[in-house]
Amino acid sequence: MIVMKFGGTSVGGAEQIAQVAEIVTRFRQGNLRLSSAEDHTSRITDHVPVIVVSAMSGVTDLLISAARSAGQRDGETFRQAAGELRRRHRAVVETLVDSAGRQASLLWEIDALVGDFENLCQAIFVLGELTARGLDAVASFGERLSARLVAAALRERGVPAQAVEATNLIVTDDNYGAASPLMEATRERTRAVLLPLLDEGTTPVVTGYIGATAEGTTTTLGRGGSDYSAAILGSCLDSPEIWIWTDVDGVLTADPRVVPEARTLPEISYGEAAELSYFGARVLHPKTILPAVERGIPLRILNTFKPDHPGTRVVAEEQPNTCAVKGITSIKGLSLVTVEGRGMIGVPGIAARLFAAVAGEGISVLMISQSSSEQNICFVIRQETTAQALAALEAAFELERARRNVDRIWAQEDVAIIAVVGAGLKETPGVGARVFGALGTRGINVISIAQGSSKYNLSLVVGEEDADDAVRAIHQDLWLGEIQG
């Protein structure tokens, strides 16, 4: 049994949902091959998968926008959204479902769900208030609609399938908007509901992104919620692998828009995937795969539109003798904030006060660097939070500024972080020299450097205008385009 998750672009319309149905049908028939030319061991035999689906692309944003406008006493936007929801989902039904009777039955379900959405938004409009609990209830409708469409598309191909609401499976706390699963209760419910369906040969199509409290109140799982749902269910069902179907060929060595010769990585570790995700690559968010990590379940990132491509396998431990550097990514739109002063040398607590001041403003720090003399500390933040951070630091160090223990608090805007990621960085001599040599020969100035005790990441700060050139230079000099995907 494999858990498969299909994202918003994979269920974005009738053509895409038909492709999802084709993939699932081939999987059940044993006709789906994910092996490379050199490896013929990955042929899939007959299995019944568990499917997890996101909302159709753009639908969740539409729902959230409608709910927020209703909370601001706008009585039109949510009605327009309801019309758009009916139009998009009806079009899929009319394209994929042949029988008039089956069409009518499914359209009735779609209309009922959209009606519930309208009624909920009407209540928010009347109250003039949108709570986090109410927003989760509204946001859940996208997955509830798409699960029914995918299940119907499978049945049209003769595949037994049933839409299943994750509110009956995934038990969470009441942290609305970013709920966490209660794994023991979730495992019990998941196995009780899904195993009988699997035993009878029925493919469950589960709503991603959502869950419910023990009392039954709908919650959502936050960023990457459908990936999170797949990892939770895979863990509860002891799945041998979890497959994440998206619109790219797996994890690439760099952004192909910046580096045209970027290649798909056959395999990376959980740790490498986490570093790449943190620094902006389109990879699984670390939180979303935690249930799989805890049970050592491998994941595959696959392309819905190239179903025979082997994609990237994400595993607990990287294989020996693989490339030291797996990928290069970048984040733009940043500022480098520096606190400096000769009076900081040897003074305990300076760093603690600095980061407490920034954290107090709710600002996330992406990278930190400190001189060995302790005369300055610098850190990188999103550029839009620069003024807020500087004001907080000036207030926190007002006395030190008056005494000249802290000479200057300032920011350099329009910078970017370049992250060079790979499990072999720490053990492989000369990688750092080659990285800096590649930048030096192209006249790219490195503003700041950070490499912690983790073996996975070397981070550099460069001017934003140099970011793309820096990524291309490092990628070329480390021969990452030669990785065989």
N, C-alpha and C positions, 0 to 999 in steps of 0.2 A: 504494500500500500504506500503510495506516494502522495504527499500533500502538494498541490500545485496552486500557486497564486497568480492571477492575471490582473495586471494593473489597468488604470483608466484608459490608456491608449489602446490596450489590447481588447477592450470592450467598448470602444468609442462609437461604434455604429453597427449597422447590420452586417457589413462586409467583415468587419473585425470580429464580431461575435461568431459569424460563420467559420472564421479561421480557428477560433478557440474550440468550437465544436469539432472541427476536423482534427485538431491536435489530440483532444481527449478521445475521440473515436479511434484514432490510430494507436494511441497508447493502450487502450483496452484490447485492441486486436493484436498487439505485439508488433506493430509496424512502425514504431517510432525509434529511430536510431540516433543516439547522441554521441557516437564515437568518432574520433578522428581517423584519418586513413591508416595511422600506425597502430590503432588500438581497436580491436573488434570484439572487445569483451563487454561492451555496454548495451548490447541489444536488450530491449525491454520485452519481457514475456507478458502474458495476459494478466492484467491487474485491474482492480477497480480503484480509481484515484478519489481523493477528496479535493474538491475545487473550492478555492477562496477567491472572491471577486471584489474589485473596487467598484465605485460608481463609474458611470460613463464619464469620459473626460470632460471637465468643465462643470459637471453637475453639482459637486460638493460646493464649489465656489458660488454657484448660482443660489443654492439653498441658503448658505450662510449670509450672503448679501441680502437675500429676501428677508431673512429673520431679523437682521440688524436694521433694515429700513422699517420693518413693521414696528420694532421697538422705538423708533423715532417718529411714530405716528404717521408713517407713510402707508396709505391703504391701497396703493396701486401696484407697487413693485412686486409684491408677493403674488398678486393675481396674474401679473404678466409672467412671472416665473412659473406659475402653475400651468399656464397655457403652453409655455416652452417645454416643460416637462412632458405634458401630454403629447405634444407634437413629436418630440424626439423618440419617445418610447413607443408610441403608436406606429411610427414609421418602421421601426425594427420589427415589431410584431407582424405588420402587414407584409414585410419582405420575407421573413424567415418562417412564418407559420402558414401552411397551405390550407388546412381545413377551416372552413368558415366557423364551424362550431368551436374548434380549439382557439381560433382568433378571438371569438366573442368572449369566451371564458377568460382568456388572458387579459383582454382589454378591460374587462370588468375589474379584474384585480388591480390593473394599473390605475384606472380611474378612482378606485376606492382609496388607494394609497395617496394619490395626488390630492384627493378630497380631504384626507386626514391632514396632509401638509397644509392645505389652505385653512382648515379649521384651526390648526395650531397657531399659524401666523395671525389669524384673525383675533385669537385670544391675546396674543402678544401685543397686537395693535391696540386693542381695547384697554389693556392694562398700561400700555406705554412703557413697558419694561421687559427687557430680555435678560433672563438669568442664564448662568452657565448650564444649568440643568435643561432649560428650555432650548438652548442652542444645540446641545447634544441631541435632543429629540428630533429637532429639525434636520440636523446634519446626517442623521441615520437613513433618511429616505432614499438617498442615491444608491446605496448598496442594496437596500431592500427591493428596489425596482430592478436593478441590473441582475440580481441573483435569479429572479423569475424569468428574465429574458434568456439568460444562458441555459437555465434548466429546460426551458421550452425548446431552444435550438437543439439541444442534445436529444430530446425526445423525438424531434422531427427526423433525426437520423437513426432512430431505432434504439437509442441508448437510454436505458432506464435512468432517470435523474429526478431529483427532488430539491427544490429550494429549501434551505434551512436557515432560520434566523439565529444569528450568533448570540442574541439575547437569551436563548435557551441553552447555550453552551458555555460561554465565557463569563465567569463570575468575577466582578471587579470591585474595587473600593469606590467611594463616591467622589473621587477627584475628577470632576467633570472637565472634559476637554483634554485630559491626559491621564486617563484612569490606568491603574495597574491591576493585572490579573491576580486573583487569589487561586494559586495553581492547584491546590489539593481539591477544592470544590470544583474547579474547572475540569480537572482530569476526570472526576467522577461523573459529571454531567455529560462531558464530551463522549466518553466511552459508552455511556448508557444510551445516548441518542444516535451516535453515528455508527457504532459497530453493528447493530442489527441491520441498518441500511446496507452497509458494506457486505455483510454476510449474505444478503439476498440479491446482491449484484447491482444495487442501486447506487448511482454516483451522487453524493451529496454536493450541492452547490451552496456554499456558506457565505453569508454576508461578511465581508471584511470590515475592519475599522471600528466595529461596534461591539459592545458587550452589555452587561446589565449588572446592577448591584444585586445582592442576595435578595432584596425586596422586589426586584424586577424593574427598577428604574433604568432606562436606557442611558448608556455612557458611550463615549468615544475614546479611542486609545491614543490620540495625538498624532504627531508627525510620523509618517511611514506606517500608519495604523494597520493597513491591510497586510503588509509584510509581517507586522507584529502578530496579527491574527494567525497567519500561516505558521509562524514559528511556535506559537502557543499550541495550536492544534497538532502540529507535527510532534511536539514534545509529549503531549497527552496521549497520542496514538502510537508512540514509539516508531515513528516513520523512519525508514532507513535513510531517506534523503528528503529535502524540501526544495522544490523547484520554483523559482521566481521568474515568471515570464514577463518581459517588458518589451521595449522597442529598440534595444541595442544588443550587440552580439556578446554581451558579458562585460567584464571589467577590462578597460583598455589601458595601455601604457601611458596615454595622455589623451587630452581632449582632441578628437580628430578634426575639430574646426580650427584648432591651433596647429596641430601636428598631423598633416594628412597621412603620414606613414605610420601612425599609431596602430598597434596590433592588439588583438585580444589575448589576455593572459589565460593560459589553460587552467592554472590553479594558483590560488593565494590562500594565506592563512587568515583566520578571524582577525588577528591583530593588525595585519596589513590592510584588510578591508576597513577596519575601524579608523585607521589613520587616514586612508584615502577619503573616506566619507567625511571625516571632521574637516578636512581641508578642501572640500568643495567638489569632489568627484561624485559622479552619479553611481554611487555604490550603496549597499544596504546601510541604513542607519544603525549604529552599534546597539542601541536600546532594543531595536525591533528584532534582532536575532538572538538576544540574550537567552531565551528559553532553549533555542537550538544549541547555543554554545555550552550551556550548562549540562546538556546531555550528550555533547559531542556529535551532534547530527550534522553531516555535511549539507551545504546548500549549493544549488546551481543557479546561476543567472543566465537566462536564455532569451532568445529573440523570438517573439510570437510570429514574426513575419519571415523568419528563416528557421523553421522548426527543426531542421536537421543539423544546424550548426551546433557544435559541442558546447559553446559558451564558456563560462568560467565556473570552476568548482571551488567553493570556499570551505576550507577544512580547518581542523583544530591546530594542526602542526604542519608547517611548510615542509616539503620534501627536501632532503639534502641535495647538494650540488646543483641547486637552481640559481638563477641570476640574482646577484646581490641586491639590485634595485629592480623593483617591480613596476613602479609607476611614478609619474611626476604630475603634480596638479598645482593649481594656484587659486588664491582668493584675492580679488581686487576690491577697491573701494574702502581702503583701510587707512588708519592713522597710527603713527608710531609716537607714543607719548613718553617723554623722558623727565625724570625727576633727578636733579643732580646738585651736588654740593659737597665741599670738602668737609663740612661738619657732620656729614652722614657716616664717615668712616668709623667703624667699630661701635656704632650706637645701636643697641638692641631694639628691636620692635619697629624699625622704620618700614620694612617691607610689609609687616603685618598691618600697620596703620594705612599704608598706601592702598593695599588691595581691599582692606575693609571699607575704605572710602569709596572705591570704585564699585564694589559689590553692593554697597548701600544704595547706589543709584540703579541697581539692576543691570549693570553693564557687564557683558561677557568678555573676558580676556582671552585672545586667541593664541598669544605667544608671549614669552617673558625672556628677557636677557639682562644679566647683571655683570658689571665689571668686577674683576677680582679684587680691586682696591676698595670696592663698596662706595665709590664716589658717585655712581649713577646707577639707576635702575630704569630700564625701558620696557614697555609692553605695547602690544598691538591690539587695537579695538576697531570696531566698525566706525567709519568716518563720521556718520551722522550722530554719533554719541560723543564726539570730541569735545564740544563746548561744555557739555554736561560733566564730563570727566574732569576737565581742567578746573571748573568751578568747585567741584567737590574736593579736589586735591589742594587747591589754594586755601579752602576753608580748613581742611584737616591739618595743614602745615603752616597755618598763619603765624604761630609763635616762632617756629623754626625759620620762617622767611624773615621775620623781624630781626632775629638774632644772626642772620646770614649763615645759619647752619645748612639751610637749603638755599642755594643761589638762584636756581632757575627751574621752573616747571613749564614745559613747552611741548608742542606737538608738530610733527612733520606729516602733512596730509598727502593724499594721492600716492600711497605706497601699496605694495602687494606682497603677500607671502607666497614663496615658492616652496613646496614641500616635496622632498625626494624621499620616497618610501620604499622600504624593502627589508626583509628580515635579516639579510646578510650584511647590512651596513656596518654593524659593530665589529664583525669578525673579518671583514674583507679589507685588506690593506689597500690604500691608494684611491678609494672611491671619493673621499673628500677632495683630494688633490685634483682629481679629474673634473669634479663638479666646478671647483673654483677656477681651474684652468680653462674650462669651456667658457665661463663667463668673462674671465680676464682677457682672453684672446679676442673677444667680441666687444670689449670696451664697456661691459656692463658692471656698474658699481654695486657692491653688496653693502647695504647700510647696516644690517644687524644679522646675527647668527644665533641659532639655538639648537642644541642637540642634548637631550636628556640621557638618563641612564637607559631608557628604552632603546632597544636595538632597531627600532622600526623607522625612525624619522630623522631627517636632517632638514631644518627649516631655515630659510633665508628671507630677508626683507630686501626688496629692490624697489626702485621707482615704478609706479604703475605703468608708465609708458614703456618700460623695459620688460614687463612681465612675460608677454608672449614670446619675445626673442629669447628670453632666459630659458623658458620651457623648451623651446625648439633646440637651443644650443646644447642643453644637458641631455636631452633625448638623443640627439645625434651623436654626441661624443661617448655616450654609454651604450650605443648600438642597440637601443631598446626596440628599434624597428625590426630587428632580426629575430625577436622572440617568435616562436612558432605558435600561432593560435589555431 
